[in-house]
Amino acid sequence: MAGYHDGDGPDGGLLIIGASQAGVQLAGSLRALGHRAPITLLGDENHRPYQRPALSKDFLQGKVTSESLIFRTAEYWDEHRIRLVKGERITAIDRADDGGGVARSESGARFAFDRLALTVGARARRLDIDGADLAGVLYLRNADDALALKARMPEATDVVVIGGGFIGLEAAASADTMGRRATVLEAGPRLIGRAVGSETSDHFLGAHRGRGVDVILNAEIVRVVGADGAVTGVELADGRVVPAQIVLVGIGVIPNTDLAEAMGLECDNGIRVDEYALASDGVTIAVGDCANMPNPVRGAPPGDRIRIESVNNAIEHAKVAAYSLVGRREEYAGIPWFWSNQGDLKLQIAGLSTGYDRTVVRRDDEKGKFSVLYYRGEQIIAADCVNHPLDFMAVKNALAKGATIPADAASDVATALKSITIADPAAPLAARPAVPAER
Ligand SMILES: Cc1cc2nc3c(=O)[nH]c(=O)nc-3n(C[C@H](O)[C@H](O)[C@H](O)COP(=O)(O)OP(=O)(O)OC[C@H]3O[C@@H](n4cnc5c(N)ncnc54)[C@H](O)[C@@H]3O)c2cc1C
């Protein structure tokens, strides 16, 4: 790529903006590939790069320390010659024609680069109603948010969570585990409606209510009410006021596309990239939660695009980008997968269920296991597995091999899915070879 050198010259090398899951992986993968050019990994947070998932779970509940969330030791960055810059927010980028340029930060610092990668992630969508600015109305996207939430917990008896998605339910389950009265207000007719089918939503509704979390579906929130500047409750359209000393807003995220837009890059629910993580200028890299990419799943409808918010995606996408930066064209490896721990509910999702036409539910109440398999025609495309790692692994492996699991046989919960996985879904039943079991 013009203007980009691997190790020769005093220039700025690669500048990665956003020092989180995707940025850390990109920098590390490049060094693992033998890339020698200077790398600057820059982020606006005042923490060493850390993992987010525990923020709504074990960290909030005080089961793990903040130190245990840190990705790498201080020595790692020196050893790998990665310059780590904390606490600098990039607000402008001046570009040269060759892909290089200078990034300027809020503080006035300048960072020259030969090549730019945007791993800027996403930010929490803000609540836009009366009372949303009261003290105690909180969000949960980063470590500072989690610290603020944790600090308020001891004084709270009632926690209202606005939004019944993953983050909201994880936080509600944590609050409940911590002995708080937790209420989830979901505007839609079911929980986690964007990510799972109705059977899984119903299962989570029953389980959360069963453990004492109050869940109000189709909630019409009028305003957040307060006294002396602090939140005291949330008022609903039917006149009810749900008491709260903490209101946690978990209504989704917005991809950070402002820098990319200012650079003239195509954006549409994220920064549009090709299958090699290259933005519309053909030079800038965009990876992770901020990127809108071609659907990487085999058999996805042509032209289908997707923006995935998950650790696994940030990692796999960053690997694709690292290859791209060293001049190799490697496509996304593996099957998208995701997890969400909500109290004792351990959800694992393999694949992407968009476009399914039927489901098979496998439920074993005695053992607390529950799975939903999603099919498009004969082909399994995804599964939501609750407390069922074997089902999850079987589906993930089947998807990775382009195999399927016949729906009729799968409905028997006593049958292990891996024992009925079929290698070639197109072959007639009798002629289908069984897939060798995973070891
Ligand atoms: C509370 C919580 C729980 C989660 N739990 C799970 C889970 O259980 N399983 C799972 O798979 N995923 C989970 N996720 C999602 C997962 O953490 C994200 O998908 C992942 O962090 C995405 O990584 P990223 O690097 O693309 O973006 P981010 O993690 O959003 O990082 C982007 C970074 O860029 C910085 N930045 C943005 N703009 C600028 C700028 N202009 N200048 C400098 N820096 C900038 C941001 O501050 C941030 O540090 C969870 C997320 C949260 C918040």
The ligand as an SDF file (V2000), in Angstrom:
LIG
                    3D

 53 58  0  0  0  0  0  0  0  0999 V2000
  -21.0790   -3.9570   30.1580 C   0  0  0  0  0  0  0  0  0  0  0  0
  -20.7780   -4.7480   28.9180 C   0  0  0  0  0  0  0  0  0  0  0  0
  -20.8860   -6.1320   28.9330 C   0  0  0  0  0  0  0  0  0  0  0  0
  -20.6110   -6.8700   27.7920 C   0  0  0  0  0  0  0  0  0  0  0  0
  -20.7180   -8.2310   27.8350 N   0  0  0  0  0  0  0  0  0  0  0  0
  -20.4150   -8.9580   26.7490 C   0  0  0  0  0  0  0  0  0  0  0  0
  -20.4800  -10.3750   26.7830 C   0  0  0  0  0  0  0  0  0  0  0  0
  -20.8570  -10.9680   27.7940 O   0  0  0  0  0  0  0  0  0  0  0  0
  -20.1410  -11.0670   25.6690 N   0  0  0  0  0  0  0  0  0  0  0  0
  -19.7210  -10.4350   24.5240 C   0  0  0  0  0  0  0  0  0  0  0  0
  -19.4040  -11.1060   23.5300 O   0  0  0  0  0  0  0  0  0  0  0  0
  -19.6650   -9.0920   24.4600 N   0  0  0  0  0  0  0  0  0  0  0  0
  -19.9940   -8.3460   25.5350 C   0  0  0  0  0  0  0  0  0  0  0  0
  -19.9290   -6.9820   25.4770 N   0  0  0  0  0  0  0  0  0  0  0  0
  -19.6020   -6.3380   24.1930 C   0  0  0  0  0  0  0  0  0  0  0  0
  -18.1010   -6.2250   23.9780 C   0  0  0  0  0  0  0  0  0  0  0  0
  -17.4750   -5.7350   25.1260 O   0  0  0  0  0  0  0  0  0  0  0  0
  -17.8660   -5.3160   22.7860 C   0  0  0  0  0  0  0  0  0  0  0  0
  -18.4200   -5.9490   21.6580 O   0  0  0  0  0  0  0  0  0  0  0  0
  -16.3880   -5.0350   22.5750 C   0  0  0  0  0  0  0  0  0  0  0  0
  -15.8580   -4.3240   23.6550 O   0  0  0  0  0  0  0  0  0  0  0  0
  -16.1710   -4.2660   21.2850 C   0  0  0  0  0  0  0  0  0  0  0  0
  -14.8460   -3.9030   21.1980 O   0  0  0  0  0  0  0  0  0  0  0  0
  -14.3670   -2.6780   20.3160 P   0  0  0  0  0  0  0  0  0  0  0  0
  -12.8960   -2.5540   20.5680 O   0  0  0  0  0  0  0  0  0  0  0  0
  -14.8560   -2.8290   18.9310 O   0  0  0  0  0  0  0  0  0  0  0  0
  -15.1300   -1.3980   20.8810 O   0  0  0  0  0  0  0  0  0  0  0  0
  -15.1420   -0.7430   22.3420 P   0  0  0  0  0  0  0  0  0  0  0  0
  -14.9520   -1.7860   23.3790 O   0  0  0  0  0  0  0  0  0  0  0  0
  -16.3410    0.1160   22.3710 O   0  0  0  0  0  0  0  0  0  0  0  0
  -13.8570    0.2000   22.3650 O   0  0  0  0  0  0  0  0  0  0  0  0
  -13.7130    1.3720   21.6170 C   0  0  0  0  0  0  0  0  0  0  0  0
  -12.7200    2.2640   22.3430 C   0  0  0  0  0  0  0  0  0  0  0  0
  -12.4310    3.4000   21.5270 O   0  0  0  0  0  0  0  0  0  0  0  0
  -12.4420    4.5640   22.3260 C   0  0  0  0  0  0  0  0  0  0  0  0
  -12.6730    5.7270   21.4580 N   0  0  0  0  0  0  0  0  0  0  0  0
  -13.8030    6.0130   20.7650 C   0  0  0  0  0  0  0  0  0  0  0  0
  -13.6570    7.1610   20.0680 N   0  0  0  0  0  0  0  0  0  0  0  0
  -12.4040    7.6010   20.3220 C   0  0  0  0  0  0  0  0  0  0  0  0
  -11.6610    8.7520   19.8920 C   0  0  0  0  0  0  0  0  0  0  0  0
  -12.1910    9.6590   19.0570 N   0  0  0  0  0  0  0  0  0  0  0  0
  -10.3950    8.9140   20.3540 N   0  0  0  0  0  0  0  0  0  0  0  0
   -9.8570    7.9970   21.1880 C   0  0  0  0  0  0  0  0  0  0  0  0
  -10.5100    6.8920   21.6250 N   0  0  0  0  0  0  0  0  0  0  0  0
  -11.7690    6.6980   21.1950 C   0  0  0  0  0  0  0  0  0  0  0  0
  -13.5720    4.2700   23.3130 C   0  0  0  0  0  0  0  0  0  0  0  0
  -13.5410    5.0880   24.4500 O   0  0  0  0  0  0  0  0  0  0  0  0
  -13.2810    2.8150   23.6560 C   0  0  0  0  0  0  0  0  0  0  0  0
  -12.3100    2.7060   24.6640 O   0  0  0  0  0  0  0  0  0  0  0  0
  -20.2090   -6.2080   26.5980 C   0  0  0  0  0  0  0  0  0  0  0  0
  -20.1130   -4.8080   26.5820 C   0  0  0  0  0  0  0  0  0  0  0  0
  -20.3900   -4.0800   27.7130 C   0  0  0  0  0  0  0  0  0  0  0  0
  -20.2930   -2.5790   27.6760 C   0  0  0  0  0  0  0  0  0  0  0  0
  1  2  1  0
  2  3  1  0
  2 52  2  0
  3  4  2  0
  4  5  1  0
  4 50  1  0
  5  6  2  0
  6  7  1  0
  6 13  1  0
  7  8  2  0
  7  9  1  0
  9 10  1  0
 10 11  2  0
 10 12  1  0
 12 13  2  0
 13 14  1  0
 14 15  1  0
 14 50  1  0
 15 16  1  0
 16 17  1  0
 16 18  1  0
 18 19  1  0
 18 20  1  0
 20 21  1  0
 20 22  1  0
 22 23  1  0
 23 24  1  0
 24 25  2  0
 24 26  1  0
 24 27  1  0
 27 28  1  0
 28 29  2  0
 28 30  1  0
 28 31  1  0
 31 32  1  0
 32 33  1  0
 33 34  1  0
 33 48  1  0
 34 35  1  0
 35 36  1  0
 35 46  1  0
 36 37  1  0
 36 45  1  0
 37 38  2  0
 38 39  1  0
 39 40  1  0
 39 45  2  0
 40 41  1  0
 40 42  2  0
 42 43  1  0
 43 44  2  0
 44 45  1  0
 46 47  1  0
 46 48  1  0
 48 49  1  0
 50 51  2  0
 51 52  1  0
 52 53  1  0
M  END
$$$$
